[in-house]
Amino acid sequence: MKLDRDFLECALEVAQRAADAARAVILPHWRARDFEVVTKADLTPVTIADREAEAAIKRVLRAAFPDHAYFGEEEGREGEGDFLWLIDPIDGTKAFVRGYPMFSTQIALMHRGELVLGVSDAPVYGERAWALRGGGAFLRVGDDEARHLQVSAAQAFDAQAAISTGNLKSLAANASRWQAYGDLVRRVGRIRGYGDFLHYHLLARGAMDLVIESDLNILDIAPLVLIVREAGGVFTDLDGQAIGLESRSALAGTPALHAQALAAFNPD
């Protein structure tokens, strides 16, 4: 299968339909609060909404791309090949279970290890962001027209800068990096902890300037990586390495703030 613009546009349309299918599953469970919460072996929660949404996503994707490989949060990895779909049906299940709306459906496509397509859908917010490699990043809220995303022009950690964090427990366990984080906090005008999809959407549309997370996996962030990059931002792990299947941290921001934060976290 040839990786060209026509293929990517087709794959994006399919991924959008898959996100629609997941939303149709998730929202009724969200409104009814009718689900049992089960704790998985890794001590994270899962519900019927997670499992049904992942199945719905895969039905749509597989109908169009039966020969592709799939890596889902609930069912793991299936198949091999150049094309790998990354699926987190409810990224933020803890939020979903607790009854607050900071959760989303994350769908991305990798080709030979490179992210080429991403869709991030927040059903309660009625907000969806997406991107194609080399095609820019876009956001649609409700029934509004989609708009092009662009990160802010922030150049320095000053009174105008805003950073958001999530999953900082492992960062706190590293004394030098925790001190570096504290130094950044003292310099910026605003510190938030929006978490999950939300701070990346805000970053991509210029409302946030840097995002720091130290404990996550690729399924949490795959489409968001491409969305931020296509909006003009930089997205690596905390060591400055490219995001891949083994990534466990995230540092995303405007080019200037990302570079300064990366130097602060890696002084040597």
Residue pairs with C-beta under 8 A, 6 or more apart in sequence:
1 7
1 67
1 82
1 83
3 111
3 116
5 135
8 116
8 117
8 132
8 133
8 135
9 132
10 64
11 64
11 65
11 109
11 117
12 117
12 119
12 130
12 132
14 60
14 61
14 64
14 65
15 61
15 107
15 109
15 117
15 119
15 130
16 119
16 128
16 130
17 60
18 56
18 57
18 58
18 60
18 61
18 107
18 119
19 57
19 105
19 107
19 119
19 121
19 128
21 53
21 56
21 57
21 59
21 60
22 53
22 54
22 56
22 57
22 89
22 105
22 121
22 123
23 105
23 121
23 123
24 56
25 49
25 52
25 53
25 56
26 49
26 53
26 89
26 90
26 96
26 105
26 123
27 123
27 124
29 35
29 47
29 48
29 49
29 52
30 49
30 96
30 123
30 124
33 99
35 47
35 48
35 49
36 47
36 48
37 45
37 46
37 47
37 97
38 45
38 46
38 47
39 45
39 46
40 46
44 93
44 94
45 93
45 94
45 97
46 74
46 93
47 90
47 93
47 96
47 97
49 89
49 90
49 96
50 73
50 74
50 89
50 90
50 93
51 74
51 89
53 89
53 90
53 105
54 72
54 73
54 74
54 75
54 87
54 89
56 89
57 72
57 87
57 89
57 105
57 107
58 70
58 72
58 75
58 87
61 68
61 70
61 85
61 87
61 107
62 68
62 70
65 83
65 85
67 79
67 81
67 83
68 79
68 81
68 83
68 84
68 85
69 77
69 78
69 79
69 80
69 81
69 83
69 84
69 85
70 77
70 78
70 79
70 84
70 85
70 87
71 77
71 78
71 84
71 85
71 86
71 87
71 219
71 245
72 78
72 87
72 88
72 89
72 219
73 87
73 88
73 89
73 90
73 91
73 219
74 89
82 111
82 112
83 109
83 110
83 111
84 109
84 110
84 111
85 107
85 108
85 109
85 110
86 106
86 107
86 108
86 109
86 110
86 218
86 219
86 222
86 223
87 106
87 107
87 219
88 105
88 106
88 219
88 220
88 222
89 105
90 96
90 103
90 104
90 105
91 103
91 104
91 105
91 106
91 196
91 197
91 219
91 220
92 102
92 103
92 104
92 195
92 196
92 197
93 103
95 101
95 102
95 103
95 195
95 196
96 103
101 122
101 124
101 125
102 194
102 195
102 196
102 197
102 198
103 122
103 124
103 196
103 197
104 120
104 121
104 122
104 123
104 196
104 197
105 119
105 120
105 121
105 122
105 123
106 118
106 119
106 120
106 197
106 219
106 220
106 221
106 222
106 223
106 224
107 118
107 119
107 120
107 121
107 223
108 115
108 117
108 118
108 119
108 222
108 223
108 225
108 226
109 115
109 116
109 117
109 118
110 116
110 222
113 244
113 245
114 133
115 133
115 222
115 223
115 225
115 226
115 243
116 132
116 133
116 226
117 130
117 131
117 132
117 133
117 223
117 226
118 130
118 131
118 222
118 223
118 224
118 225
118 226
118 227
119 128
119 129
119 130
119 223
120 128
120 129
120 130
120 197
120 200
120 201
120 223
120 224
120 227
121 127
121 128
122 128
122 197
122 198
122 201
125 141
126 141
126 142
127 139
127 140
127 141
127 142
127 201
128 139
128 140
129 137
129 138
129 139
129 140
129 149
129 201
129 204
129 223
129 224
129 227
130 137
130 138
130 223
130 227
131 137
131 138
131 223
131 226
131 227
131 229
131 230
131 231
132 226
132 230
133 226
133 230
134 230
135 230
136 148
136 149
136 230
136 231
137 148
137 149
137 204
137 226
137 227
137 228
137 229
137 230
137 231
138 146
138 147
138 148
138 149
139 146
139 147
139 149
139 201
139 204
139 205
140 146
140 147
149 204
149 205
149 206
149 227
149 230
149 231
150 204
150 205
150 206
150 231
150 232
151 203
151 204
151 206
151 209
151 228
151 231
151 232
151 233
151 253
151 254
152 206
152 207
152 208
152 209
152 254
153 254
154 160
154 161
154 209
154 210
154 253
154 254
154 256
154 257
155 254
155 256
155 257
156 256
156 257
156 260
157 184
157 187
157 188
157 257
157 260
158 187
158 188
158 189
159 188
159 189
160 189
161 187
161 188
161 189
161 190
161 209
161 210
161 257
162 188
162 189
162 190
162 191
162 192
162 207
162 208
162 209
162 210
163 184
163 185
163 188
163 190
163 191
163 192
163 208
163 209
163 210
163 211
163 212
163 253
163 257
164 191
164 192
164 193
164 194
164 195
164 199
164 202
164 203
164 208
164 210
164 211
164 212
165 181
165 191
165 192
165 193
165 195
165 199
165 211
165 212
165 213
166 193
166 194
166 195
166 196
166 199
166 211
166 212
166 213
166 216
167 195
167 213
167 214
167 215
167 216
168 181
168 212
168 213
168 214
168 215
169 214
169 215
170 214
170 215
170 248
170 249
171 177
171 178
171 181
171 212
171 214
171 215
171 238
172 178
176 267
177 214
177 238
177 265
180 264
180 265
180 267
181 212
181 265
183 264
184 210
184 261
184 264
185 191
192 199
192 208
194 202
194 208
196 220
197 224
199 208
199 211
200 211
200 221
200 224
200 227
200 228
200 252
201 224
201 227
202 208
203 209
203 210
203 211
203 228
203 231
203 233
203 252
203 253
204 227
204 228
204 231
204 233
205 231
209 253
209 254
209 257
210 251
210 252
210 253
210 254
210 257
210 258
210 261
211 250
211 251
211 252
211 253
212 238
212 250
212 251
212 261
213 221
213 249
213 250
214 238
214 248
214 249
215 248
215 249
216 247
216 248
216 249
216 250
217 247
217 248
218 243
218 244
218 245
218 246
218 247
221 243
221 247
221 250
222 243
224 235
224 252
225 235
225 243
225 252
228 234
228 235
228 252
229 235
232 254
232 255
233 252
233 253
233 254
233 255
233 258
234 252
234 253
234 254
234 255
234 258
234 259
235 243
235 250
235 251
235 252
235 258
236 242
236 243
236 250
236 251
236 252
236 258
236 262
237 243
237 247
237 248
237 249
237 250
237 251
238 249
238 250
238 251
238 262
238 265
238 266
239 249
239 266
240 251
240 262
240 266
241 247
243 250
251 258
251 261
251 262
251 265
252 258
253 261
